[in-house]
Amino acid sequence: MPIDFISYNRISAYQLMWILVMFDLPTETKLQRKRYTEFRKFLIQDGFSMFQFSIYVRNCASRENTKVHIDRIKKCLPVEGKICIITITEKQFNDILLFEKRKETPSLPASIQLEFF
């Protein structure tokens, strides 16, 4: 059955989601540093990118997809420290103001939206 392009709705900036993972993990002992490194590597392997130190972000195609990644994070939480997970829409993420040395920096590039026909 052919796709009706008139009724086809593109994914909006309110449907695309971002996951922000912020963490403060202890690194005083060798074991704590190992756990910190393992958690950070897990985030990177799951498609997260460093936004700032101890803040990692990942773009997801839907709210359902964010739940999958959040469930993965929950299974890999270190035994010590604090971890905060926030989900926001693409629109909210694009409204973030970034400053460096009191000067506003360029916005982050928009996420890539893939379309399959």
N, CA, C and O atoms as a printed pandas DataFrame, in Angstrom:
     atom_number atom_name residue_name chain_id  residue_number  x_coord  y_coord  z_coord
0              1         N          MET        A               1    0.840   -1.179    0.000
1              2        CA          MET        A               1    0.000    0.000    0.000
2              3         C          MET        A               1    0.884    1.240    0.000
3              4         O          MET        A               1    1.748    1.356    0.869
4              5         N          PRO        A               2    0.710    2.170   -0.930
5              6        CA          PRO        A               2    1.562    3.355   -0.987
6              7         C          PRO        A               2    1.318    4.283    0.200
7              8         O          PRO        A               2    0.222    4.341    0.757
8              9         N          ILE        A               3    2.368    5.003    0.567
9             10        CA          ILE        A               3    2.274    5.953    1.673
10            11         C          ILE        A               3    1.576    7.209    1.187
11            12         O          ILE        A               3    1.919    7.746    0.134
12            13         N          ASP        A               4    0.607    7.676    1.944
13            14        CA          ASP        A               4   -0.075    8.926    1.636
14            15         C          ASP        A               4    0.766   10.055    2.224
15            16         O          ASP        A               4    0.686   10.325    3.423
16            17         N          PHE        A               5    1.566   10.714    1.398
17            18        CA          PHE        A               5    2.483   11.734    1.874
18            19         C          PHE        A               5    1.769   12.961    2.420
19            20         O          PHE        A               5    2.360   13.712    3.197
20            21         N          ILE        A               6    0.550   13.182    2.049
21            22        CA          ILE        A               6   -0.188   14.325    2.580
22            23         C          ILE        A               6   -0.536   14.094    4.050
23            24         O          ILE        A               6   -0.484   15.029    4.849
24            25         N          SER        A               7   -0.885   12.875    4.411
25            26        CA          SER        A               7   -1.249   12.593    5.797
26            27         C          SER        A               7   -0.050   12.155    6.637
27            28         O          SER        A               7   -0.176   11.988    7.850
28            29         N          TYR        A               8    1.092   11.972    6.016
29            30        CA          TYR        A               8    2.292   11.536    6.730
30            31         C          TYR        A               8    2.811   12.680    7.600
31            32         O          TYR        A               8    3.087   13.767    7.091
32            33         N          ASN        A               9    2.945   12.448    8.893
33            34        CA          ASN        A               9    3.432   13.476    9.815
34            35         C          ASN        A               9    4.880   13.189   10.169
35            36         O          ASN        A               9    5.213   12.080   10.587
36            37         N          ARG        A              10    5.730   14.171   10.007
37            38        CA          ARG        A              10    7.124   14.024   10.416
38            39         C          ARG        A              10    7.196   14.080   11.934
39            40         O          ARG        A              10    6.331   14.654   12.595
40            41         N          ILE        A              11    8.217   13.488   12.457
41            42        CA          ILE        A              11    8.419   13.522   13.904
42            43         C          ILE        A              11    8.720   14.961   14.299
43            44         O          ILE        A              11    9.587   15.603   13.705
44            45         N          SER        A              12    8.020   15.458   15.283
45            46        CA          SER        A              12    8.219   16.845   15.689
46            47         C          SER        A              12    9.278   16.935   16.780
47            48         O          SER        A              12    9.699   15.930   17.352
48            49         N          ALA        A              13    9.692   18.159   17.049
49            50        CA          ALA        A              13   10.692   18.413   18.090
50            51         C          ALA        A              13   10.132   18.116   19.470
51            52         O          ALA        A              13   10.880   18.103   20.447
52            53         N          TYR        A              14    8.827   17.877   19.568
53            54        CA          TYR        A              14    8.229   17.517   20.851
54            55         C          TYR        A              14    8.155   16.007   21.034
55            56         O          TYR        A              14    7.884   15.540   22.141
56            57         N          GLN        A              15    8.388   15.232   19.980
57            58        CA          GLN        A              15    8.379   13.778   20.084
58            59         C          GLN        A              15    9.788   13.235   20.292
59            60         O          GLN        A              15    9.972   12.257   21.017
60            61         N          LEU        A              16   10.783   13.857   19.667
61            62        CA          LEU        A              16   12.164   13.436   19.874
62            63         C          LEU        A              16   12.572   13.792   21.295
63            64         O          LEU        A              16   12.224   14.862   21.795
64            65         N          MET        A              17   13.299   12.911   21.938
65            66        CA          MET        A              17   13.636   13.097   23.344
66            67         C          MET        A              17   15.149   13.061   23.564
67            68         O          MET        A              17   15.890   12.451   22.792
68            69         N          TRP        A              18   15.576   13.709   24.606
69            70        CA          TRP        A              18   16.962   13.660   25.066
70            71         C          TRP        A              18   16.960   13.122   26.486
71            72         O          TRP        A              18   16.085   13.445   27.290
72            73         N          ILE        A              19   17.950   12.300   26.779
73            74        CA          ILE        A              19   18.174   11.821   28.147
74            75         C          ILE        A              19   19.443   12.495   28.643
75            76         O          ILE        A              19   20.479   12.445   27.980
76            77         N          LEU        A              20   19.362   13.118   29.800
77            78        CA          LEU        A              20   20.528   13.692   30.454
78            79         C          LEU        A              20   20.807   12.858   31.696
79            80         O          LEU        A              20   19.924   12.666   32.531
80            81         N          VAL        A              21   22.022   12.370   31.816
81            82        CA          VAL        A              21   22.431   11.595   32.985
82            83         C          VAL        A              21   23.513   12.405   33.692
83            84         O          VAL        A              21   24.584   12.659   33.141
84            85         N          MET        A              22   23.208   12.803   34.920
85            86        CA          MET        A              22   24.159   13.570   35.729
86            87         C          MET        A              22   24.557   12.699   36.913
87            88         O          MET        A              22   23.703   12.093   37.561
88            89         N          PHE        A              23   25.842   12.638   37.191
89            90        CA          PHE        A              23   26.256   11.773   38.288
90            91         C          PHE        A              23   27.421   12.368   39.061
91            92         O          PHE        A              23   28.258   13.099   38.532
92            93         N          ASP        A              24   27.429   12.020   40.331
93            94        CA          ASP        A              24   28.494   12.408   41.246
94            95         C          ASP        A              24   28.899   11.139   41.974
95            96         O          ASP        A              24   28.271   10.745   42.957
96            97         N          LEU        A              25   29.947   10.508   41.483
97            98        CA          LEU        A              25   30.399    9.238   42.033
98            99         C          LEU        A              25   31.717    9.434   42.772
99           100         O          LEU        A              25   32.572   10.201   42.329
100          101         N          PRO        A              26   31.884    8.744   43.896
101          102        CA          PRO        A              26   33.143    8.869   44.637
102          103         C          PRO        A              26   34.306    8.248   43.861
103          104         O          PRO        A              26   34.139    7.255   43.153
104          105         N          THR        A              27   35.476    8.848   44.008
105          106        CA          THR        A              27   36.669    8.351   43.309
106          107         C          THR        A              27   37.889    8.327   44.236
107          108         O          THR        A              27   39.024    8.488   43.787
108          109         N          GLU        A              28   37.644    8.127   45.510
109          110        CA          GLU        A              28   38.742    8.169   46.472
110          111         C          GLU        A              28   39.572    6.893   46.491
111          112         O          GLU        A              28   40.791    6.951   46.650
112          113         N          THR        A              29   38.927    5.748   46.331
113          114        CA          THR        A              29   39.665    4.479   46.356
114          115         C          THR        A              29   39.789    3.926   44.939
115          116         O          THR        A              29   39.117    4.378   44.012
116          117         N          LYS        A              30   40.659    2.946   44.802
117          118        CA          LYS        A              30   40.852    2.307   43.500
118          119         C          LYS        A              30   39.558    1.647   43.021
119          120         O          LYS        A              30   39.218    1.739   41.841
120          121         N          LEU        A              31   38.835    0.984   43.927
121          122        CA          LEU        A              31   37.571    0.340   43.569
122          123         C          LEU        A              31   36.523    1.380   43.130
123          124         O          LEU        A              31   35.781    1.143   42.177
124          125         N          GLN        A              32   36.462    2.512   43.814
125          126        CA          GLN        A              32   35.513    3.564   43.433
126          127         C          GLN        A              32   35.845    4.132   42.057
127          128         O          GLN        A              32   34.944    4.377   41.255
128          129         N          ARG        A              33   37.123    4.343   41.779
129          130        CA          ARG        A              33   37.532    4.842   40.455
130          131         C          ARG        A              33   37.181    3.832   39.367
131          132         O          ARG        A              33   36.775    4.207   38.267
132          133         N          LYS        A              34   37.344    2.543   39.685
133          134        CA          LYS        A              34   36.992    1.490   38.725
134          135         C          LYS        A              34   35.493    1.532   38.431
135          136         O          LYS        A              34   35.091    1.455   37.270
136          137         N          ARG        A              35   34.668    1.652   39.460
137          138        CA          ARG        A              35   33.210    1.715   39.269
138          139         C          ARG        A              35   32.808    2.962   38.483
139          140         O          ARG        A              35   31.924    2.904   37.629
140          141         N          TYR        A              36   33.463    4.092   38.775
141          142        CA          TYR        A              36   33.201    5.328   38.040
142          143         C          TYR        A              36   33.506    5.126   36.556
143          144         O          TYR        A              36   32.697    5.478   35.696
144          145         N          THR        A              37   34.662    4.564   36.265
145          146        CA          THR        A              37   35.085    4.331   34.880
146          147         C          THR        A              37   34.150    3.362   34.172
147          148         O          THR        A              37   33.788    3.587   33.017
148          149         N          GLU        A              38   33.759    2.297   34.843
149          150        CA          GLU        A              38   32.840    1.320   34.244
150          151         C          GLU        A              38   31.496    1.966   33.906
151          152         O          GLU        A              38   30.934    1.699   32.844
152          153         N          PHE        A              39   30.972    2.819   34.804
153          154        CA          PHE        A              39   29.690    3.471   34.555
154          155         C          PHE        A              39   29.799    4.440   33.383
155          156         O          PHE        A              39   28.920    4.478   32.522
156          157         N          ARG        A              40   30.871    5.218   33.350
157          158        CA          ARG        A              40   31.084    6.163   32.252
158          159         C          ARG        A              40   31.234    5.423   30.925
159          160         O          ARG        A              40   30.666    5.851   29.921
160          161         N          LYS        A              41   31.977    4.336   30.900
161          162        CA          LYS        A              41   32.138    3.543   29.679
162          163         C          LYS        A              41   30.817    2.917   29.245
163          164         O          LYS        A              41   30.539    2.823   28.049
164          165         N          PHE        A              42   30.001    2.487   30.208
165          166        CA          PHE        A              42   28.691    1.939   29.873
166          167         C          PHE        A              42   27.854    2.994   29.152
167          168         O          PHE        A              42   27.225    2.697   28.136
168          169         N          LEU        A              43   27.841    4.219   29.669
169          170        CA          LEU        A              43   27.067    5.292   29.032
170          171         C          LEU        A              43   27.541    5.530   27.600
171          172         O          LEU        A              43   26.726    5.677   26.689
172          173         N          ILE        A              44   28.843    5.567   27.406
173          174        CA          ILE        A              44   29.402    5.805   26.064
174          175         C          ILE        A              44   29.020    4.661   25.124
175          176         O          ILE        A              44   28.640    4.907   23.979
176          177         N          GLN        A              45   29.116    3.425   25.591
177          178        CA          GLN        A              45   28.753    2.271   24.758
178          179         C          GLN        A              45   27.259    2.258   24.424
179          180         O          GLN        A              45   26.851    1.684   23.414
180          181         N          ASP        A              46   26.449    2.888   25.272
181          182        CA          ASP        A              46   25.005    2.941   25.029
182          183         C          ASP        A              46   24.616    4.174   24.205
183          184         O          ASP        A              46   23.432    4.481   24.070
184          185         N          GLY        A              47   25.595    4.867   23.663
185          186        CA          GLY        A              47   25.304    5.970   22.749
186          187         C          GLY        A              47   25.269    7.347   23.375
187          188         O          GLY        A              47   24.865    8.303   22.714
188          189         N          PHE        A              48   25.675    7.484   24.623
189          190        CA          PHE        A              48   25.706    8.780   25.279
190          191         C          PHE        A              48   26.997    9.515   24.930
191          192         O          PHE        A              48   28.028    8.898   24.662
192          193         N          SER        A              49   26.921   10.840   24.939
193          194        CA          SER        A              49   28.088   11.691   24.703
194          195         C          SER        A              49   28.268   12.620   25.892
195          196         O          SER        A              49   27.296   13.020   26.533
196          197         N          MET        A              50   29.520   12.960   26.181
197          198        CA          MET        A              50   29.774   13.862   27.296
198          199         C          MET        A              50   29.321   15.273   26.928
199          200         O          MET        A              50   29.740   15.822   25.909
200          201         N          PHE        A              51   28.473   15.847   27.755
201          202        CA          PHE        A              51   27.983   17.208   27.586
202          203         C          PHE        A              51   28.853   18.150   28.414
203          204         O          PHE        A              51   29.275   19.201   27.932
204          205         N          GLN        A              52   29.115   17.771   29.646
205          206        CA          GLN        A              52   30.067   18.412   30.551
206          207         C          GLN        A              52   30.607   17.296   31.431
207          208         O          GLN        A              52   30.144   16.159   31.340
208          209         N          PHE        A              53   31.572   17.601   32.274
209          210        CA          PHE        A              53   32.067   16.572   33.169
210          211         C          PHE        A              53   30.905   16.017   33.987
211          212         O          PHE        A              53   30.138   16.776   34.579
212          213         N          SER        A              54   30.780   14.720   34.017
213          214        CA          SER        A              54   29.745   14.006   34.754
214          215         C          SER        A              54   28.327   14.300   34.287
215          216         O          SER        A              54   27.373   14.054   35.026
216          217         N          ILE        A              55   28.171   14.823   33.077
217          218        CA          ILE        A              55   26.853   14.982   32.457
218          219         C          ILE        A              55   26.940   14.408   31.053
219          220         O          ILE        A              55   27.708   14.882   30.216
220          221         N          TYR        A              56   26.144   13.382   30.814
221          222        CA          TYR        A              56   26.134   12.721   29.517
222          223         C          TYR        A              56   24.730   12.813   28.927
223          224         O          TYR        A              56   23.740   12.769   29.657
224          225         N          VAL        A              57   24.648   12.941   27.597
225          226        CA          VAL        A              57   23.362   13.099   26.921
226          227         C          VAL        A              57   23.235   12.097   25.780
227          228         O          VAL        A              57   24.223   11.629   25.213
228          229         N          ARG        A              58   21.983   11.790   25.469
229          230        CA          ARG        A              58   21.695   10.887   24.355
230          231         C          ARG        A              58   20.359   11.269   23.751
231          232         O          ARG        A              58   19.400   11.549   24.470
232          233         N          ASN        A              59   20.298   11.280   22.426
233          234        CA          ASN        A              59   19.077   11.563   21.697
234          235         C          ASN        A              59   18.329   10.265   21.460
235          236         O          ASN        A              59   18.934    9.239   21.148
236          237         N          CYS        A              60   17.003   10.309   21.608
237          238        CA          CYS        A              60   16.164    9.139   21.377
238          239         C          CYS        A              60   15.013    9.524   20.459
239          240         O          CYS        A              60   14.566   10.671   20.451
240          241         N          ALA        A              61   14.545    8.565   19.697
241          242        CA          ALA        A              61   13.502    8.821   18.708
242          243         C          ALA        A              61   12.113    8.956   19.318
243          244         O          ALA        A              61   11.212    9.493   18.673
244          245         N          SER        A              62   11.920    8.478   20.552
245          246        CA          SER        A              62   10.588    8.516   21.143
246          247         C          SER        A              62   10.689    8.355   22.651
247          248         O          SER        A              62   11.751    8.051   23.194
248          249         N          ARG        A              63    9.560    8.567   23.311
249          250        CA          ARG        A              63    9.505    8.356   24.762
250          251         C          ARG        A              63    9.713    6.873   25.097
251          252         O          ARG        A              63   10.327    6.538   26.110
252          253         N          GLU        A              64    9.203    6.007   24.248
253          254        CA          GLU        A              64    9.374    4.577   24.474
254          255         C          GLU        A              64   10.851    4.196   24.415
255          256         O          GLU        A              64   11.322    3.379   25.206
256          257         N          ASN        A              65   11.571    4.791   23.476
257          258        CA          ASN        A              65   13.003    4.522   23.339
258          259         C          ASN        A              65   13.779    5.050   24.542
259          260         O          ASN        A              65   14.759    4.435   24.963
260          261         N          THR        A              66   13.352    6.180   25.098
261          262        CA          THR        A              66   14.034    6.696   26.291
262          263         C          THR        A              66   13.869    5.719   27.451
263          264         O          THR        A              66   14.797    5.524   28.236
264          265         N          LYS        A              67   12.697    5.108   27.561
265          266        CA          LYS        A              67   12.467    4.151   28.638
266          267         C          LYS        A              67   13.419    2.959   28.539
267          268         O          LYS        A              67   13.903    2.464   29.557
268          269         N          VAL        A              68   13.685    2.503   27.331
269          270        CA          VAL        A              68   14.617    1.388   27.124
270          271         C          VAL        A              68   16.001    1.750   27.676
271          272         O          VAL        A              68   16.615    0.959   28.392
272          273         N          HIS        A              69   16.482    2.943   27.340
273          274        CA          HIS        A              69   17.822    3.348   27.785
274          275         C          HIS        A              69   17.864    3.628   29.280
275          276         O          HIS        A              69   18.860    3.328   29.938
276          277         N          ILE        A              70   16.795    4.197   29.823
277          278        CA          ILE        A              70   16.754    4.439   31.267
278          279         C          ILE        A              70   16.751    3.113   32.024
279          280         O          ILE        A              70   17.412    2.990   33.055
280          281         N          ASP        A              71   16.020    2.129   31.528
281          282        CA          ASP        A              71   16.015    0.808   32.166
282          283         C          ASP        A              71   17.411    0.182   32.138
283          284         O          ASP        A              71   17.817   -0.475   33.097
284          285         N          ARG        A              72   18.145    0.384   31.043
285          286        CA          ARG        A              72   19.529   -0.131   30.965
286          287         C          ARG        A              72   20.406    0.540   32.011
287          288         O          ARG        A              72   21.215   -0.118   32.666
288          289         N          ILE        A              73   20.246    1.853   32.168
289          290        CA          ILE        A              73   21.042    2.585   33.163
290          291         C          ILE        A              73   20.736    2.067   34.562
291          292         O          ILE        A              73   21.647    1.847   35.359
292          293         N          LYS        A              74   19.459    1.872   34.859
293          294        CA          LYS        A              74   19.059    1.396   36.189
294          295         C          LYS        A              74   19.719    0.070   36.535
295          296         O          LYS        A              74   20.020   -0.188   37.700
296          297         N          LYS        A              75   19.946   -0.770   35.533
297          298        CA          LYS        A              75   20.568   -2.073   35.771
298          299         C          LYS        A              75   22.072   -1.960   36.030
299          300         O          LYS        A              75   22.685   -2.895   36.544
300          301         N          CYS        A              76   22.668   -0.816   35.674
301          302        CA          CYS        A              76   24.120   -0.655   35.802
302          303         C          CYS        A              76   24.509    0.414   36.824
303          304         O          CYS        A              76   25.646    0.888   36.815
304          305         N          LEU        A              77   23.591    0.796   37.695
305          306        CA          LEU        A              77   23.904    1.843   38.672
306          307         C          LEU        A              77   25.001    1.392   39.628
307          308         O          LEU        A              77   24.943    0.282   40.156
308          309         N          PRO        A              78   26.000    2.240   39.856
309          310        CA          PRO        A              78   27.021    1.909   40.850
310          311         C          PRO        A              78   26.406    1.871   42.252
311          312         O          PRO        A              78   25.352    2.460   42.491
312          313         N          VAL        A              79   27.072    1.178   43.168
313          314        CA          VAL        A              79   26.530    1.027   44.516
314          315         C          VAL        A              79   26.653    2.306   45.337
315          316         O          VAL        A              79   25.930    2.474   46.319
316          317         N          GLU        A              80   27.554    3.213   44.955
317          318        CA          GLU        A              80   27.752    4.460   45.688
318          319         C          GLU        A              80   27.508    5.646   44.765
319          320         O          GLU        A              80   27.521    5.509   43.541
320          321         N          GLY        A              81   27.285    6.806   45.363
321          322        CA          GLY        A              81   27.168    8.034   44.588
322          323         C          GLY        A              81   25.736    8.417   44.286
323          324         O          GLY        A              81   24.789    7.731   44.673
324          325         N          LYS        A              82   25.602    9.537   43.581
325          326        CA          LYS        A              82   24.296   10.067   43.201
326          327         C          LYS        A              82   24.193   10.128   41.688
327          328         O          LYS        A              82   25.129   10.539   41.003
328          329         N          ILE        A              83   23.046    9.714   41.177
329          330        CA          ILE        A              83   22.804    9.741   39.736
330          331         C          ILE        A              83   21.423   10.335   39.506
331          332         O          ILE        A              83   20.454    9.942   40.156
332          333         N          CYS        A              84   21.337   11.278   38.583
333          334        CA          CYS        A              84   20.084   11.937   38.240
334          335         C          CYS        A              84   19.848   11.735   36.742
335          336         O          CYS        A              84   20.739   11.980   35.929
336          337         N          ILE        A              85   18.651   11.290   36.388
337          338        CA          ILE        A              85   18.288   11.082   34.987
338          339         C          ILE        A              85   17.125   12.018   34.670
339          340         O          ILE        A              85   16.092   11.992   35.339
340          341         N          ILE        A              86   17.307   12.838   33.651
341          342        CA          ILE        A              86   16.279   13.782   33.227
342          343         C          ILE        A              86   15.983   13.530   31.757
343          344         O          ILE        A              86   16.900   13.317   30.964
344          345         N          THR        A              87   14.708   13.554   31.391
345          346        CA          THR        A              87   14.336   13.467   29.980
346          347         C          THR        A              87   13.678   14.786   29.583
347          348         O          THR        A              87   12.840   15.327   30.305
348          349         N          ILE        A              88   14.078   15.284   28.419
349          350        CA          ILE        A              88   13.495   16.512   27.891
350          351         C          ILE        A              88   13.259   16.332   26.395
351          352         O          ILE        A              88   13.846   15.454   25.763
352          353         N          THR        A              89   12.403   17.167   25.847
353          354        CA          THR        A              89   12.118   17.090   24.415
354          355         C          THR        A              89   13.251   17.739   23.620
355          356         O          THR        A              89   14.070   18.481   24.162
356          357         N          GLU        A              90   13.274   17.442   22.339
357          358        CA          GLU        A              90   14.232   18.060   21.423
358          359         C          GLU        A              90   14.094   19.586   21.466
359          360         O          GLU        A              90   15.088   20.311   21.453
360          361         N          LYS        A              91   12.865   20.051   21.515
361          362        CA          LYS        A              91   12.602   21.489   21.566
362          363         C          LYS        A              91   13.223   22.100   22.816
363          364         O          LYS        A              91   13.878   23.139   22.730
364          365         N          GLN        A              92   13.034   21.484   23.960
365          366        CA          GLN        A              92   13.618   21.984   25.204
366          367         C          GLN        A              92   15.149   21.944   25.151
367          368         O          GLN        A              92   15.815   22.872   25.610
368          369         N          PHE        A              93   15.693   20.879   24.596
369          370        CA          PHE        A              93   17.140   20.756   24.509
370          371         C          PHE        A              93   17.727   21.857   23.627
371          372         O          PHE        A              93   18.779   22.414   23.940
372          373         N          ASN        A              94   17.048   22.165   22.531
373          374        CA          ASN        A              94   17.538   23.207   21.633
374          375         C          ASN        A              94   17.432   24.599   22.236
375          376         O          ASN        A              94   18.065   25.536   21.748
376          377         N          ASP        A              95   16.643   24.744   23.287
377          378        CA          ASP        A              95   16.514   26.041   23.958
378          379         C          ASP        A              95   17.556   26.250   25.057
379          380         O          ASP        A              95   17.543   27.286   25.722
380          381         N          ILE        A              96   18.451   25.292   25.258
381          382        CA          ILE        A              96   19.487   25.427   26.278
382          383         C          ILE        A              96   20.425   26.569   25.882
383          384         O          ILE        A              96   20.872   26.648   24.738
384          385         N          LEU        A              97   20.714   27.441   26.829
385          386        CA          LEU        A              97   21.678   28.515   26.605
386          387         C          LEU        A              97   23.025   28.068   27.153
387          388         O          LEU        A              97   23.118   27.631   28.300
388          389         N          LEU        A              98   24.062   28.174   26.343
389          390        CA          LEU        A              98   25.399   27.757   26.738
390          391         C          LEU        A              98   26.309   28.978   26.831
391          392         O          LEU        A              98   26.313   29.829   25.942
392          393         N          PHE        A              99   27.079   29.054   27.911
393          394        CA          PHE        A              99   28.000   30.162   28.110
394          395         C          PHE        A              99   29.377   29.615   28.466
395          396         O          PHE        A              99   29.504   28.605   29.159
396          397         N          GLU        A             100   30.384   30.290   27.988
397          398        CA          GLU        A             100   31.758   29.981   28.355
398          399         C          GLU        A             100   32.466   31.302   28.582
399          400         O          GLU        A             100   32.535   32.145   27.688
400          401         N          LYS        A             101   32.986   31.475   29.773
401          402        CA          LYS        A             101   33.646   32.729   30.149
402          403         C          LYS        A             101   32.742   33.929   29.903
403          404         O          LYS        A             101   33.162   34.944   29.347
404          405         N          ARG        A             102   31.493   33.790   30.330
405          406        CA          ARG        A             102   30.457   34.830   30.237
406          407         C          ARG        A             102   30.037   35.171   28.814
407          408         O          ARG        A             102   29.277   36.117   28.602
408          409         N          LYS        A             103   30.518   34.418   27.850
409          410        CA          LYS        A             103   30.122   34.647   26.462
410          411         C          LYS        A             103   29.242   33.488   26.016
411          412         O          LYS        A             103   29.551   32.322   26.265
412          413         N          GLU        A             104   28.152   33.825   25.359
413          414        CA          GLU        A             104   27.254   32.789   24.872
414          415         C          GLU        A             104   27.933   32.031   23.741
415          416         O          GLU        A             104   28.519   32.629   22.838
416          417         N          THR        A             105   27.847   30.717   23.802
417          418        CA          THR        A             105   28.452   29.887   22.767
418          419         C          THR        A             105   27.372   29.469   21.781
419          420         O          THR        A             105   26.186   29.517   22.107
420          421         N          PRO        A             106   27.765   29.063   20.583
421          422        CA          PRO        A             106   26.765   28.632   19.600
422          423         C          PRO        A             106   25.935   27.474   20.127
423          424         O          PRO        A             106   26.403   26.672   20.936
424          425         N          SER        A             107   24.711   27.399   19.664
425          426        CA          SER        A             107   23.823   26.296   20.045
426          427         C          SER        A             107   24.421   24.984   19.595
427          428         O          SER        A             107   25.249   24.929   18.686
428          429         N          LEU        A             108   23.983   23.937   20.249
429          430        CA          LEU        A             108   24.400   22.608   19.832
430          431         C          LEU        A             108   23.743   22.284   18.502
431          432         O          LEU        A             108   22.636   22.748   18.229
432          433         N          PRO        A             109   24.408   21.495   17.675
433          434        CA          PRO        A             109   23.788   21.134   16.392
434          435         C          PRO        A             109   22.528   20.322   16.626
435          436         O          PRO        A             109   22.441   19.545   17.577
436          437         N          ALA        A             110   21.564   20.509   15.757
437          438        CA          ALA        A             110   20.315   19.756   15.866
438          439         C          ALA        A             110   20.602   18.279   15.658
439          440         O          ALA        A             110   21.515   17.910   14.918
440          441         N          SER        A             111   19.821   17.445   16.312
441          442        CA          SER        A             111   20.011   16.012   16.147
442          443         C          SER        A             111   19.580   15.598   14.745
443          444         O          SER        A             111   18.791   16.271   14.081
444          445         N          ILE        A             112   20.112   14.499   14.338
445          446        CA          ILE        A             112   19.804   13.984   12.994
446          447         C          ILE        A             112   18.524   13.177   13.069
447          448         O          ILE        A             112   18.396   12.263   13.885
448          449         N          GLN        A             113   17.590   13.518   12.221
449          450        CA          GLN        A             113   16.332   12.784   12.158
450          451         C          GLN        A             113   16.368   11.878   10.947
451          452         O          GLN        A             113   16.494   12.343    9.814
452          453         N          LEU        A             114   16.258   10.591   11.188
453          454        CA          LEU        A             114   16.278    9.626   10.096
454          455         C          LEU        A             114   14.872    9.327    9.645
455          456         O          LEU        A             114   13.940    9.258   10.447
456          457         N          GLU        A             115   14.734    9.152    8.349
457          458        CA          GLU        A             115   13.443    8.766    7.816
458          459         C          GLU        A             115   13.621    7.509    6.971
459          460         O          GLU        A             115   14.557    7.409    6.179
460          461         N          PHE        A             116   12.723    6.563    7.146
461          462        CA          PHE        A             116   12.743    5.352    6.368
462          463         C          PHE        A             116   11.503    5.322    5.483
463          464         O          PHE        A             116   10.396    5.598    5.945
464          465         N          PHE        A             117   11.689    4.993    4.241
465          466        CA          PHE        A             117   10.576    4.970    3.301
466          467         C          PHE        A             117   10.161    3.555    3.014
467          468         O          PHE        A             117    9.232    3.329    2.239
